[in-house]
């Protein structure tokens, strides 16, 4: 294991039972936590889906947050009973289906901190995304954009604009091993080579038949000299969220070497 195995932290998963397309039962949650523990993960902020538009309807928002809270409390009690060494917190992965979202309720934020995990609808990029990021920042929150490498038509220039507006970026572990296809993998590594990713996370949906991709992603980064980056992305910076602290800069991955690296650079795919 790289680094302190007691400190690995996963800040994007769907381990609240029967509230979204993630874990279906408390037993699913316990099975998932047990698998994570085998790889040294001890800290979790699990993030069920939440439509941002609900924040404009107080009644429906309360109903949704109360439903998730009840299911989370049941899961957290079970996790604490079986795995007392685990820190199990919650937040939400908030879909920005409207340009302005109200994050006043601390349950919409990661473990009640100033950090908010956000995504764009249906992996599409609407116009004006940088302005949306800037408005969230102006309200005093710290937006983390989930899996930027997976959006249709995503480019490095967009990622740079988001960062300039104050966003942080969270890459999925599975993207590093082609779980979402070659384009997502290529963009994920381009972000890592520039030091633009702030966090890695599983985005695990709590199904026993699915892989965590944790060991495979760590092995891939080790092969390209990214051991130190992995520790920052999956240990240091996620743990800092729990303390409501900004991430530390992540060491850039070494540049690819050799003939094919030069070809990819020439073609703009490196």
Secondary structure in CASP SS format (residue, H / E / C, confidence):
PFRMAT SS
TARGET T0000
AUTHOR 0000-0000-0000
METHOD secondary structure of the structure
MODEL  1
X C 1.00
X C 1.00
X C 1.00
X C 1.00
X H 1.00
X H 1.00
X H 1.00
X E 1.00
X E 1.00
X E 1.00
X C 1.00
X C 1.00
X E 1.00
X C 1.00
X C 1.00
X C 1.00
X C 1.00
X C 1.00
X C 1.00
X C 1.00
X C 1.00
X C 1.00
X C 1.00
X C 1.00
X C 1.00
X H 1.00
X H 1.00
X H 1.00
X H 1.00
X H 1.00
X H 1.00
X H 1.00
X H 1.00
X H 1.00
X H 1.00
X H 1.00
X H 1.00
X H 1.00
X C 1.00
X C 1.00
X E 1.00
X E 1.00
X E 1.00
X E 1.00
X E 1.00
X E 1.00
X E 1.00
X E 1.00
X E 1.00
X E 1.00
X E 1.00
X H 1.00
X H 1.00
X H 1.00
X H 1.00
X H 1.00
X C 1.00
X H 1.00
X H 1.00
X H 1.00
X H 1.00
X H 1.00
X H 1.00
X H 1.00
X H 1.00
X H 1.00
X H 1.00
X H 1.00
X H 1.00
X H 1.00
X H 1.00
X H 1.00
X H 1.00
X H 1.00
X H 1.00
X H 1.00
X H 1.00
X H 1.00
X H 1.00
X H 1.00
X H 1.00
X H 1.00
X C 1.00
X C 1.00
X C 1.00
X C 1.00
X E 1.00
X E 1.00
X E 1.00
X E 1.00
X E 1.00
X E 1.00
X E 1.00
X E 1.00
X E 1.00
X C 1.00
X C 1.00
X C 1.00
X C 1.00
X C 1.00
X C 1.00
X C 1.00
X C 1.00
X C 1.00
X C 1.00
X H 1.00
X H 1.00
X H 1.00
X C 1.00
X H 1.00
X H 1.00
X H 1.00
X C 1.00
X C 1.00
X E 1.00
X E 1.00
X E 1.00
X E 1.00
X E 1.00
X C 1.00
X H 1.00
X H 1.00
X H 1.00
X C 1.00
X C 1.00
X C 1.00
X C 1.00
X C 1.00
X H 1.00
X H 1.00
X H 1.00
X H 1.00
X H 1.00
X H 1.00
X H 1.00
X H 1.00
X H 1.00
X H 1.00
X C 1.00
X C 1.00
X C 1.00
X E 1.00
X E 1.00
X E 1.00
X E 1.00
X E 1.00
X C 1.00
X H 1.00
X H 1.00
X H 1.00
X C 1.00
X C 1.00
X C 1.00
X C 1.00
X C 1.00
X H 1.00
X H 1.00
X H 1.00
X H 1.00
X H 1.00
X H 1.00
X H 1.00
X H 1.00
X H 1.00
X H 1.00
X C 1.00
X C 1.00
X E 1.00
X E 1.00
X E 1.00
X E 1.00
X E 1.00
X H 1.00
X H 1.00
X H 1.00
X H 1.00
X H 1.00
X C 1.00
X C 1.00
X C 1.00
X C 1.00
X H 1.00
X H 1.00
X H 1.00
X H 1.00
X H 1.00
X H 1.00
X H 1.00
X H 1.00
X H 1.00
X H 1.00
X H 1.00
X H 1.00
X C 1.00
X C 1.00
X C 1.00
X C 1.00
X C 1.00
X E 1.00
X E 1.00
X E 1.00
X C 1.00
X C 1.00
X E 1.00
X C 1.00
X C 1.00
X C 1.00
X C 1.00
X C 1.00
X C 1.00
X C 1.00
X C 1.00
X C 1.00
X H 1.00
X H 1.00
X H 1.00
X H 1.00
X H 1.00
X H 1.00
X H 1.00
X H 1.00
X H 1.00
X H 1.00
X C 1.00
X C 1.00
X C 1.00
X H 1.00
X H 1.00
X H 1.00
X H 1.00
X H 1.00
X H 1.00
X H 1.00
X H 1.00
X H 1.00
X H 1.00
X H 1.00
X H 1.00
X H 1.00
X H 1.00
X H 1.00
X H 1.00
X C 1.00
X C 1.00
X C 1.00
X C 1.00
X C 1.00
X C 1.00
X C 1.00
X C 1.00
X C 1.00
X C 1.00
X C 1.00
X C 1.00
X C 1.00
X C 1.00
X C 1.00
X C 1.00
X H 1.00
X H 1.00
X H 1.00
X H 1.00
X H 1.00
X H 1.00
X H 1.00
X H 1.00
X H 1.00
X C 1.00
X C 1.00
X C 1.00
END
